[in-house]
Amino acid sequence: EYVHLPLQAGHDDLLKAMKRQYTVEGFLEIVAKLRAAVPHIGLTTDIIVGFPSETEEQFQATLDVVRQVRFDGAYMFAYSPRPGTPAAEMEQLPHALRMRRLNELIAVQNAITCEINDGLVGREFEVLVEGRSHKNREMLQGYSREFKMIHFPGPDELIGQLVTVRAEKGHLFGLSATVV
């Protein structure tokens, strides 16, 4: 119950400049249909800030869409020119401006991600146990159906199994839990 749906930008003029074939309104309609069909769907996205010609108003529109949709997570980037692409020939925004916008976007999205994950405390999840955590070998890790990374204590015999866990704590990169 997870979808990765690239937004790229939250303003129609930017989407057109990026040669995207959709509008913000169309994107929001897809999100609404997905959430109506699967209320607990995990939703992530890609966003690029600092595309050539992006105005402050257009950047703020992107932040508005991020706040409205409340993605579970996002892959966020400052635009960088790729040789041979039409955008590389356009007038580029200053690097410092692109990085300021990226850092502002990251702060907004990370706060949303933490709020969402904190709100999942107490909920039960089915998790496919992938193995031991690389950061804490005492913990197992795996993904829920909503693509939430979940860490929890347990024996190696659970690796490769589906287990039910209860979320005990939310954090930026997922949840800490215990086996039910």
N, C-alpha and C positions, 0 to 999 in steps of 0.2 A: 504494500500500500504506500508506494513512494514514487514520486515523479520528479525528474530534473527538467525544469522548464526555463530555458534561458531568456531573461528579460532583455539584457544588453543595455538598454537605456529606457528611461521613463518619460520620454517626450517623442511625439510622432515625427517632428522634424529631424531629430537625431536618428530615429529608426530608419527614416527614408534615406538620410545621408549614409547610413551604414549598409544600405541596400537590403534591409530587412523587409519582408513581405507581410508584416502584420502591424497593427496599431496598438496603442496602450489599451484602448477600450476592448479590442479583440482579445488581448492577453488577459485582461481582468475577467472577461466572460469565460474563458477557458478555466481560470482559477476557480471561479464560482461553480462551474459545472463539476470540476474535480472534487471540490469540497462538499458539494451536495451529494455526490455519488459515494464518496468515501470520507466521512466526517473527520477521521483522525489521520488523514493522509499526510505523509511527510513530503514537504515541498522545498526544493532547493533551486538555486538559479545561478546564472553568470551575469555579472554587471561590469561594464567598462566605463570609467569616467575619464574626462579629459580628451574626448574625441575632438578632432579639429573642428572648430567653430562652436563648440559647446559653450553656451552662455551660462551665467550664474543661475538664471531663471530655469533653464533646462536641467541643470544639475539638481536644483531644488525640487523640480518635478520628479526626478528619479528618486530622490529621498522620500518624497511623498508617496510614491508607489510602493517603495520598500516598507514604509510605515503602514500603509493600507493592507498590503498582502500579508505581511508578517511571515516571511520565509523562515523555515527552520534553520537554514544556513545558506551561505552564498560563497561563490568563488568570485572574488573582487579584484579588479586590476585597474591600473592606470594605463591609458592608451599609450602604446609605443608604435612608432611607424614601422611598417614592414616594406622593405624595398620592392618596387614593382607594383604596389597596390595604389589605387587612385587616392586613398587617404594620405599616403606618404607624400604625395605631391601637393597636398593642401597646406595652408599655413598652420603650423603647430602651436598649441598652447604652451606657455612656459612650463618647464618641468616642475618647478616649485608649486605652481597652481594645480597641476595634475596630482601631485602628491598630497597637497592639502585636501583636495576633494576626496581622494582615496581614503585618507585617514579619517575624514569625517564620515564617509560611508561605512567604513569598518566599525567605527564606534557605534553608529546607529544600529547596524545589523547585529553586532555582537551583543548589544543590550537586548535586542529582541530575542536572539537565540537563547540567552540566559533566562529571560523571562519565560519563554516557552518551556524550556527544560525544567526550571523550578516549578512550573505549574503541573508537571507530570509526576511529581513526587507523590507516592502512594498508589499510583496506577500499576497494574500488572502488564507485563509484556512477554510475548513469546520471542525467544532469542535463539538463533543458530549459533552455537558455541564454536568459535573459530580456533581458539587456543589460548595460551597464556599471554597476558599483557606484556609488551616489551618494556614498559616502564616499571611495572610492579609484578614480578614473577609469581607472587602469591595470589594474584587475581586472574580470573579467566576473562575473556572478552568475546563479544559477538555483536551482531546487528539484529535489531528488531525488524519487524515487517515494515516499519515506518523509516527505516534506515537510520536509526539512532544507535550510536555506539554505546554499549552498556558493559560496564566492568562489575564483576562480582566474585566473591570467594567461592571456590568449589574444587572438587577433585578432577584429575586429568581424565577420568572415565566419562566426564560430560562432554569432552571435546568431540565435535561432529554430531552432537545431539541437539534436538530442540528442547529447551527448558523454559519454564515459566519463572519469571523473576518479578520482584516488586521494587520499583524505583524508590530509593532512600534519599538521594541527593542529586540535584541537577547542577551541571557546570557547562562551560562553553562548548566542550567537545563531546557532550553526551550525558550519560547518567551513571551513577553508582547504585548498585542494587544488591538484593539478597535473593537466593533461590527460595521459591515458595514451597 
